[in-house]
Amino acid sequence: MDTLADNNYHDHSGDKPNKWIVVIILIISLAGIIYSFFQKPAGKDVISGKVLEILSEKDAILDIGNMNKIVKEQDLLVEITIKSEKKK
């Protein structure tokens, strides 16, 4: 006697994904990863500087969700060099 479950049973054990589709997806993924490494961050420039002096320092409480974390907050005097021009 056949049951409803027996009539809807399909054996997919022999099915394999098309290897060319898998290769194309891997190539596109790899190209996207490589492309993202060579992009500059949008709207953010990285500027180097040298700390000349710590003007003030205090502890501050940082609220993160339901946790509090104590962090140091500093006012600094920094020398930044942009195209051989020094700015303070």
Distance bins in CASP14 RR format, pairs under 12 A and 6 or more apart:
PFRMAT RR
TARGET T0000
AUTHOR 0000-0000-0000
RMODE 2
METHOD distances of the structure
MODEL  1
1 7 0 0 0 0 0 1 0 0 0 0 0
2 8 0 0 0 0 0 1 0 0 0 0 0
2 9 0 0 0 0 0 1 0 0 0 0 0
3 9 0 0 0 0 1 0 0 0 0 0 0
16 22 0 0 0 0 1 0 0 0 0 0 0
17 23 0 0 0 0 0 1 0 0 0 0 0
17 24 0 0 0 0 0 1 0 0 0 0 0
17 25 0 0 0 0 1 0 0 0 0 0 0
17 26 0 0 0 0 0 1 0 0 0 0 0
18 24 0 0 0 0 1 0 0 0 0 0 0
18 25 0 0 0 0 0 1 0 0 0 0 0
19 25 0 0 0 0 0 1 0 0 0 0 0
19 26 0 0 0 0 0 1 0 0 0 0 0
20 26 0 0 0 0 0 1 0 0 0 0 0
20 27 0 0 0 0 0 1 0 0 0 0 0
21 27 0 0 0 0 0 1 0 0 0 0 0
21 28 0 0 0 0 0 1 0 0 0 0 0
22 28 0 0 0 0 0 1 0 0 0 0 0
22 29 0 0 0 0 0 1 0 0 0 0 0
23 29 0 0 0 0 0 1 0 0 0 0 0
23 30 0 0 0 0 0 1 0 0 0 0 0
24 30 0 0 0 0 0 1 0 0 0 0 0
24 31 0 0 0 0 0 1 0 0 0 0 0
25 31 0 0 0 0 0 1 0 0 0 0 0
25 32 0 0 0 0 0 1 0 0 0 0 0
26 32 0 0 0 0 0 1 0 0 0 0 0
26 33 0 0 0 0 0 1 0 0 0 0 0
27 33 0 0 0 0 0 1 0 0 0 0 0
27 34 0 0 0 0 0 1 0 0 0 0 0
28 34 0 0 0 0 0 1 0 0 0 0 0
28 35 0 0 0 0 0 1 0 0 0 0 0
29 35 0 0 0 0 0 1 0 0 0 0 0
29 36 0 0 0 0 0 1 0 0 0 0 0
30 36 0 0 0 0 0 1 0 0 0 0 0
30 37 0 0 0 0 0 1 0 0 0 0 0
31 37 0 0 0 0 0 1 0 0 0 0 0
31 38 0 0 0 0 0 1 0 0 0 0 0
32 38 0 0 0 0 0 1 0 0 0 0 0
32 39 0 0 0 0 0 1 0 0 0 0 0
33 39 0 0 0 0 0 1 0 0 0 0 0
36 42 0 0 0 0 0 1 0 0 0 0 0
40 46 0 0 0 0 1 0 0 0 0 0 0
45 80 0 0 0 0 0 1 0 0 0 0 0
45 82 0 0 0 0 1 0 0 0 0 0 0
46 80 0 0 0 0 0 1 0 0 0 0 0
46 82 0 0 0 0 0 1 0 0 0 0 0
47 78 0 0 0 0 1 0 0 0 0 0 0
47 79 0 0 0 0 0 1 0 0 0 0 0
47 80 1 0 1 0 0 0 0 0 0 0 0
47 81 0 0 0 0 1 0 0 0 0 0 0
47 82 1 0 0 1 0 0 0 0 0 0 0
47 83 0 0 0 0 0 1 0 0 0 0 0
47 87 0 0 0 0 1 0 0 0 0 0 0
48 78 0 0 0 0 1 0 0 0 0 0 0
48 79 0 0 0 0 1 0 0 0 0 0 0
48 80 1 0 0 1 0 0 0 0 0 0 0
48 81 1 0 0 1 0 0 0 0 0 0 0
48 82 0 0 0 0 1 0 0 0 0 0 0
48 86 0 0 0 0 0 1 0 0 0 0 0
48 87 0 0 0 0 0 1 0 0 0 0 0
49 76 0 0 0 0 0 1 0 0 0 0 0
49 77 0 0 0 0 0 1 0 0 0 0 0
49 78 1 0 1 0 0 0 0 0 0 0 0
49 79 1 0 0 1 0 0 0 0 0 0 0
49 80 1 0 1 0 0 0 0 0 0 0 0
49 81 1 0 0 1 0 0 0 0 0 0 0
49 82 0 0 0 0 1 0 0 0 0 0 0
49 86 0 0 0 0 1 0 0 0 0 0 0
49 87 0 0 0 0 1 0 0 0 0 0 0
49 88 0 0 0 0 0 1 0 0 0 0 0
50 76 0 0 0 0 0 1 0 0 0 0 0
50 77 0 0 0 0 1 0 0 0 0 0 0
50 78 1 0 0 1 0 0 0 0 0 0 0
50 79 1 0 1 0 0 0 0 0 0 0 0
50 80 0 0 0 0 1 0 0 0 0 0 0
50 81 0 0 0 0 1 0 0 0 0 0 0
50 86 0 0 0 0 1 0 0 0 0 0 0
50 87 0 0 0 0 0 1 0 0 0 0 0
50 88 0 0 0 0 0 1 0 0 0 0 0
51 74 0 0 0 0 1 0 0 0 0 0 0
51 75 0 0 0 0 0 1 0 0 0 0 0
51 76 1 0 1 0 0 0 0 0 0 0 0
51 77 1 0 0 1 0 0 0 0 0 0 0
51 78 1 0 1 0 0 0 0 0 0 0 0
51 79 0 0 0 0 1 0 0 0 0 0 0
51 80 0 0 0 0 0 1 0 0 0 0 0
51 88 0 0 0 0 0 1 0 0 0 0 0
52 76 1 0 0 1 0 0 0 0 0 0 0
52 77 1 0 1 0 0 0 0 0 0 0 0
52 78 1 0 0 1 0 0 0 0 0 0 0
52 79 1 0 1 0 0 0 0 0 0 0 0
52 80 0 0 0 0 0 1 0 0 0 0 0
52 86 0 0 0 0 0 1 0 0 0 0 0
52 87 0 0 0 0 0 1 0 0 0 0 0
52 88 1 0 0 1 0 0 0 0 0 0 0
53 74 0 0 0 0 0 1 0 0 0 0 0
53 75 0 0 0 0 1 0 0 0 0 0 0
53 76 1 0 0 1 0 0 0 0 0 0 0
53 77 1 0 1 0 0 0 0 0 0 0 0
53 78 0 0 0 0 1 0 0 0 0 0 0
53 79 0 0 0 0 1 0 0 0 0 0 0
53 88 0 0 0 0 0 1 0 0 0 0 0
54 72 0 0 0 0 0 1 0 0 0 0 0
54 73 0 0 0 0 0 1 0 0 0 0 0
54 74 1 0 1 0 0 0 0 0 0 0 0
54 75 1 0 0 1 0 0 0 0 0 0 0
54 76 1 0 1 0 0 0 0 0 0 0 0
54 77 1 0 0 1 0 0 0 0 0 0 0
54 78 0 0 0 0 0 1 0 0 0 0 0
55 73 0 0 0 0 0 1 0 0 0 0 0
55 74 1 0 0 1 0 0 0 0 0 0 0
55 75 1 0 1 0 0 0 0 0 0 0 0
55 76 1 0 0 1 0 0 0 0 0 0 0
55 77 1 0 1 0 0 0 0 0 0 0 0
55 78 0 0 0 0 0 1 0 0 0 0 0
55 88 0 0 0 0 0 1 0 0 0 0 0
56 72 0 0 0 0 0 1 0 0 0 0 0
56 73 0 0 0 0 1 0 0 0 0 0 0
56 74 1 0 0 1 0 0 0 0 0 0 0
56 75 1 0 1 0 0 0 0 0 0 0 0
56 76 0 0 0 0 1 0 0 0 0 0 0
56 77 0 0 0 0 0 1 0 0 0 0 0
57 71 0 0 0 0 0 1 0 0 0 0 0
57 72 1 0 0 1 0 0 0 0 0 0 0
57 73 1 0 0 1 0 0 0 0 0 0 0
57 74 1 0 1 0 0 0 0 0 0 0 0
57 75 1 0 0 1 0 0 0 0 0 0 0
57 76 0 0 0 0 1 0 0 0 0 0 0
58 70 0 0 0 0 0 1 0 0 0 0 0
58 71 0 0 0 0 1 0 0 0 0 0 0
58 72 1 0 0 1 0 0 0 0 0 0 0
58 73 1 0 1 0 0 0 0 0 0 0 0
58 74 0 0 0 0 1 0 0 0 0 0 0
58 75 0 0 0 0 1 0 0 0 0 0 0
59 68 0 0 0 0 0 1 0 0 0 0 0
59 69 0 0 0 0 0 1 0 0 0 0 0
59 70 1 0 1 0 0 0 0 0 0 0 0
59 71 1 0 0 1 0 0 0 0 0 0 0
59 72 1 0 0 1 0 0 0 0 0 0 0
59 73 1 0 0 1 0 0 0 0 0 0 0
59 74 0 0 0 0 0 1 0 0 0 0 0
60 68 0 0 0 0 0 1 0 0 0 0 0
60 69 0 0 0 0 1 0 0 0 0 0 0
60 70 1 0 0 1 0 0 0 0 0 0 0
60 71 1 0 1 0 0 0 0 0 0 0 0
60 72 1 0 0 1 0 0 0 0 0 0 0
60 73 1 0 1 0 0 0 0 0 0 0 0
60 74 0 0 0 0 0 1 0 0 0 0 0
61 67 0 0 0 0 0 1 0 0 0 0 0
61 68 1 0 1 0 0 0 0 0 0 0 0
61 69 1 0 0 1 0 0 0 0 0 0 0
61 70 1 0 1 0 0 0 0 0 0 0 0
61 71 1 0 0 1 0 0 0 0 0 0 0
61 72 0 0 0 0 0 1 0 0 0 0 0
61 73 0 0 0 0 0 1 0 0 0 0 0
62 68 1 0 0 1 0 0 0 0 0 0 0
62 69 1 0 1 0 0 0 0 0 0 0 0
62 70 1 0 0 1 0 0 0 0 0 0 0
62 71 1 0 1 0 0 0 0 0 0 0 0
62 72 0 0 0 0 0 1 0 0 0 0 0
62 73 0 0 0 0 1 0 0 0 0 0 0
63 69 0 0 0 0 1 0 0 0 0 0 0
63 70 0 0 0 0 0 1 0 0 0 0 0
63 71 0 0 0 0 0 1 0 0 0 0 0
64 70 0 0 0 0 0 1 0 0 0 0 0
64 71 0 0 0 0 0 1 0 0 0 0 0
76 88 0 0 0 0 0 1 0 0 0 0 0
77 87 0 0 0 0 0 1 0 0 0 0 0
77 88 1 0 0 1 0 0 0 0 0 0 0
78 86 0 0 0 0 0 1 0 0 0 0 0
78 87 0 0 0 0 1 0 0 0 0 0 0
78 88 1 0 0 1 0 0 0 0 0 0 0
79 85 0 0 0 0 0 1 0 0 0 0 0
79 86 1 0 1 0 0 0 0 0 0 0 0
79 87 1 0 0 1 0 0 0 0 0 0 0
79 88 1 0 1 0 0 0 0 0 0 0 0
80 86 1 0 0 1 0 0 0 0 0 0 0
80 87 1 0 1 0 0 0 0 0 0 0 0
80 88 1 0 0 1 0 0 0 0 0 0 0
81 87 1 0 0 1 0 0 0 0 0 0 0
81 88 0 0 0 0 0 1 0 0 0 0 0
82 88 0 0 0 0 0 1 0 0 0 0 0
END
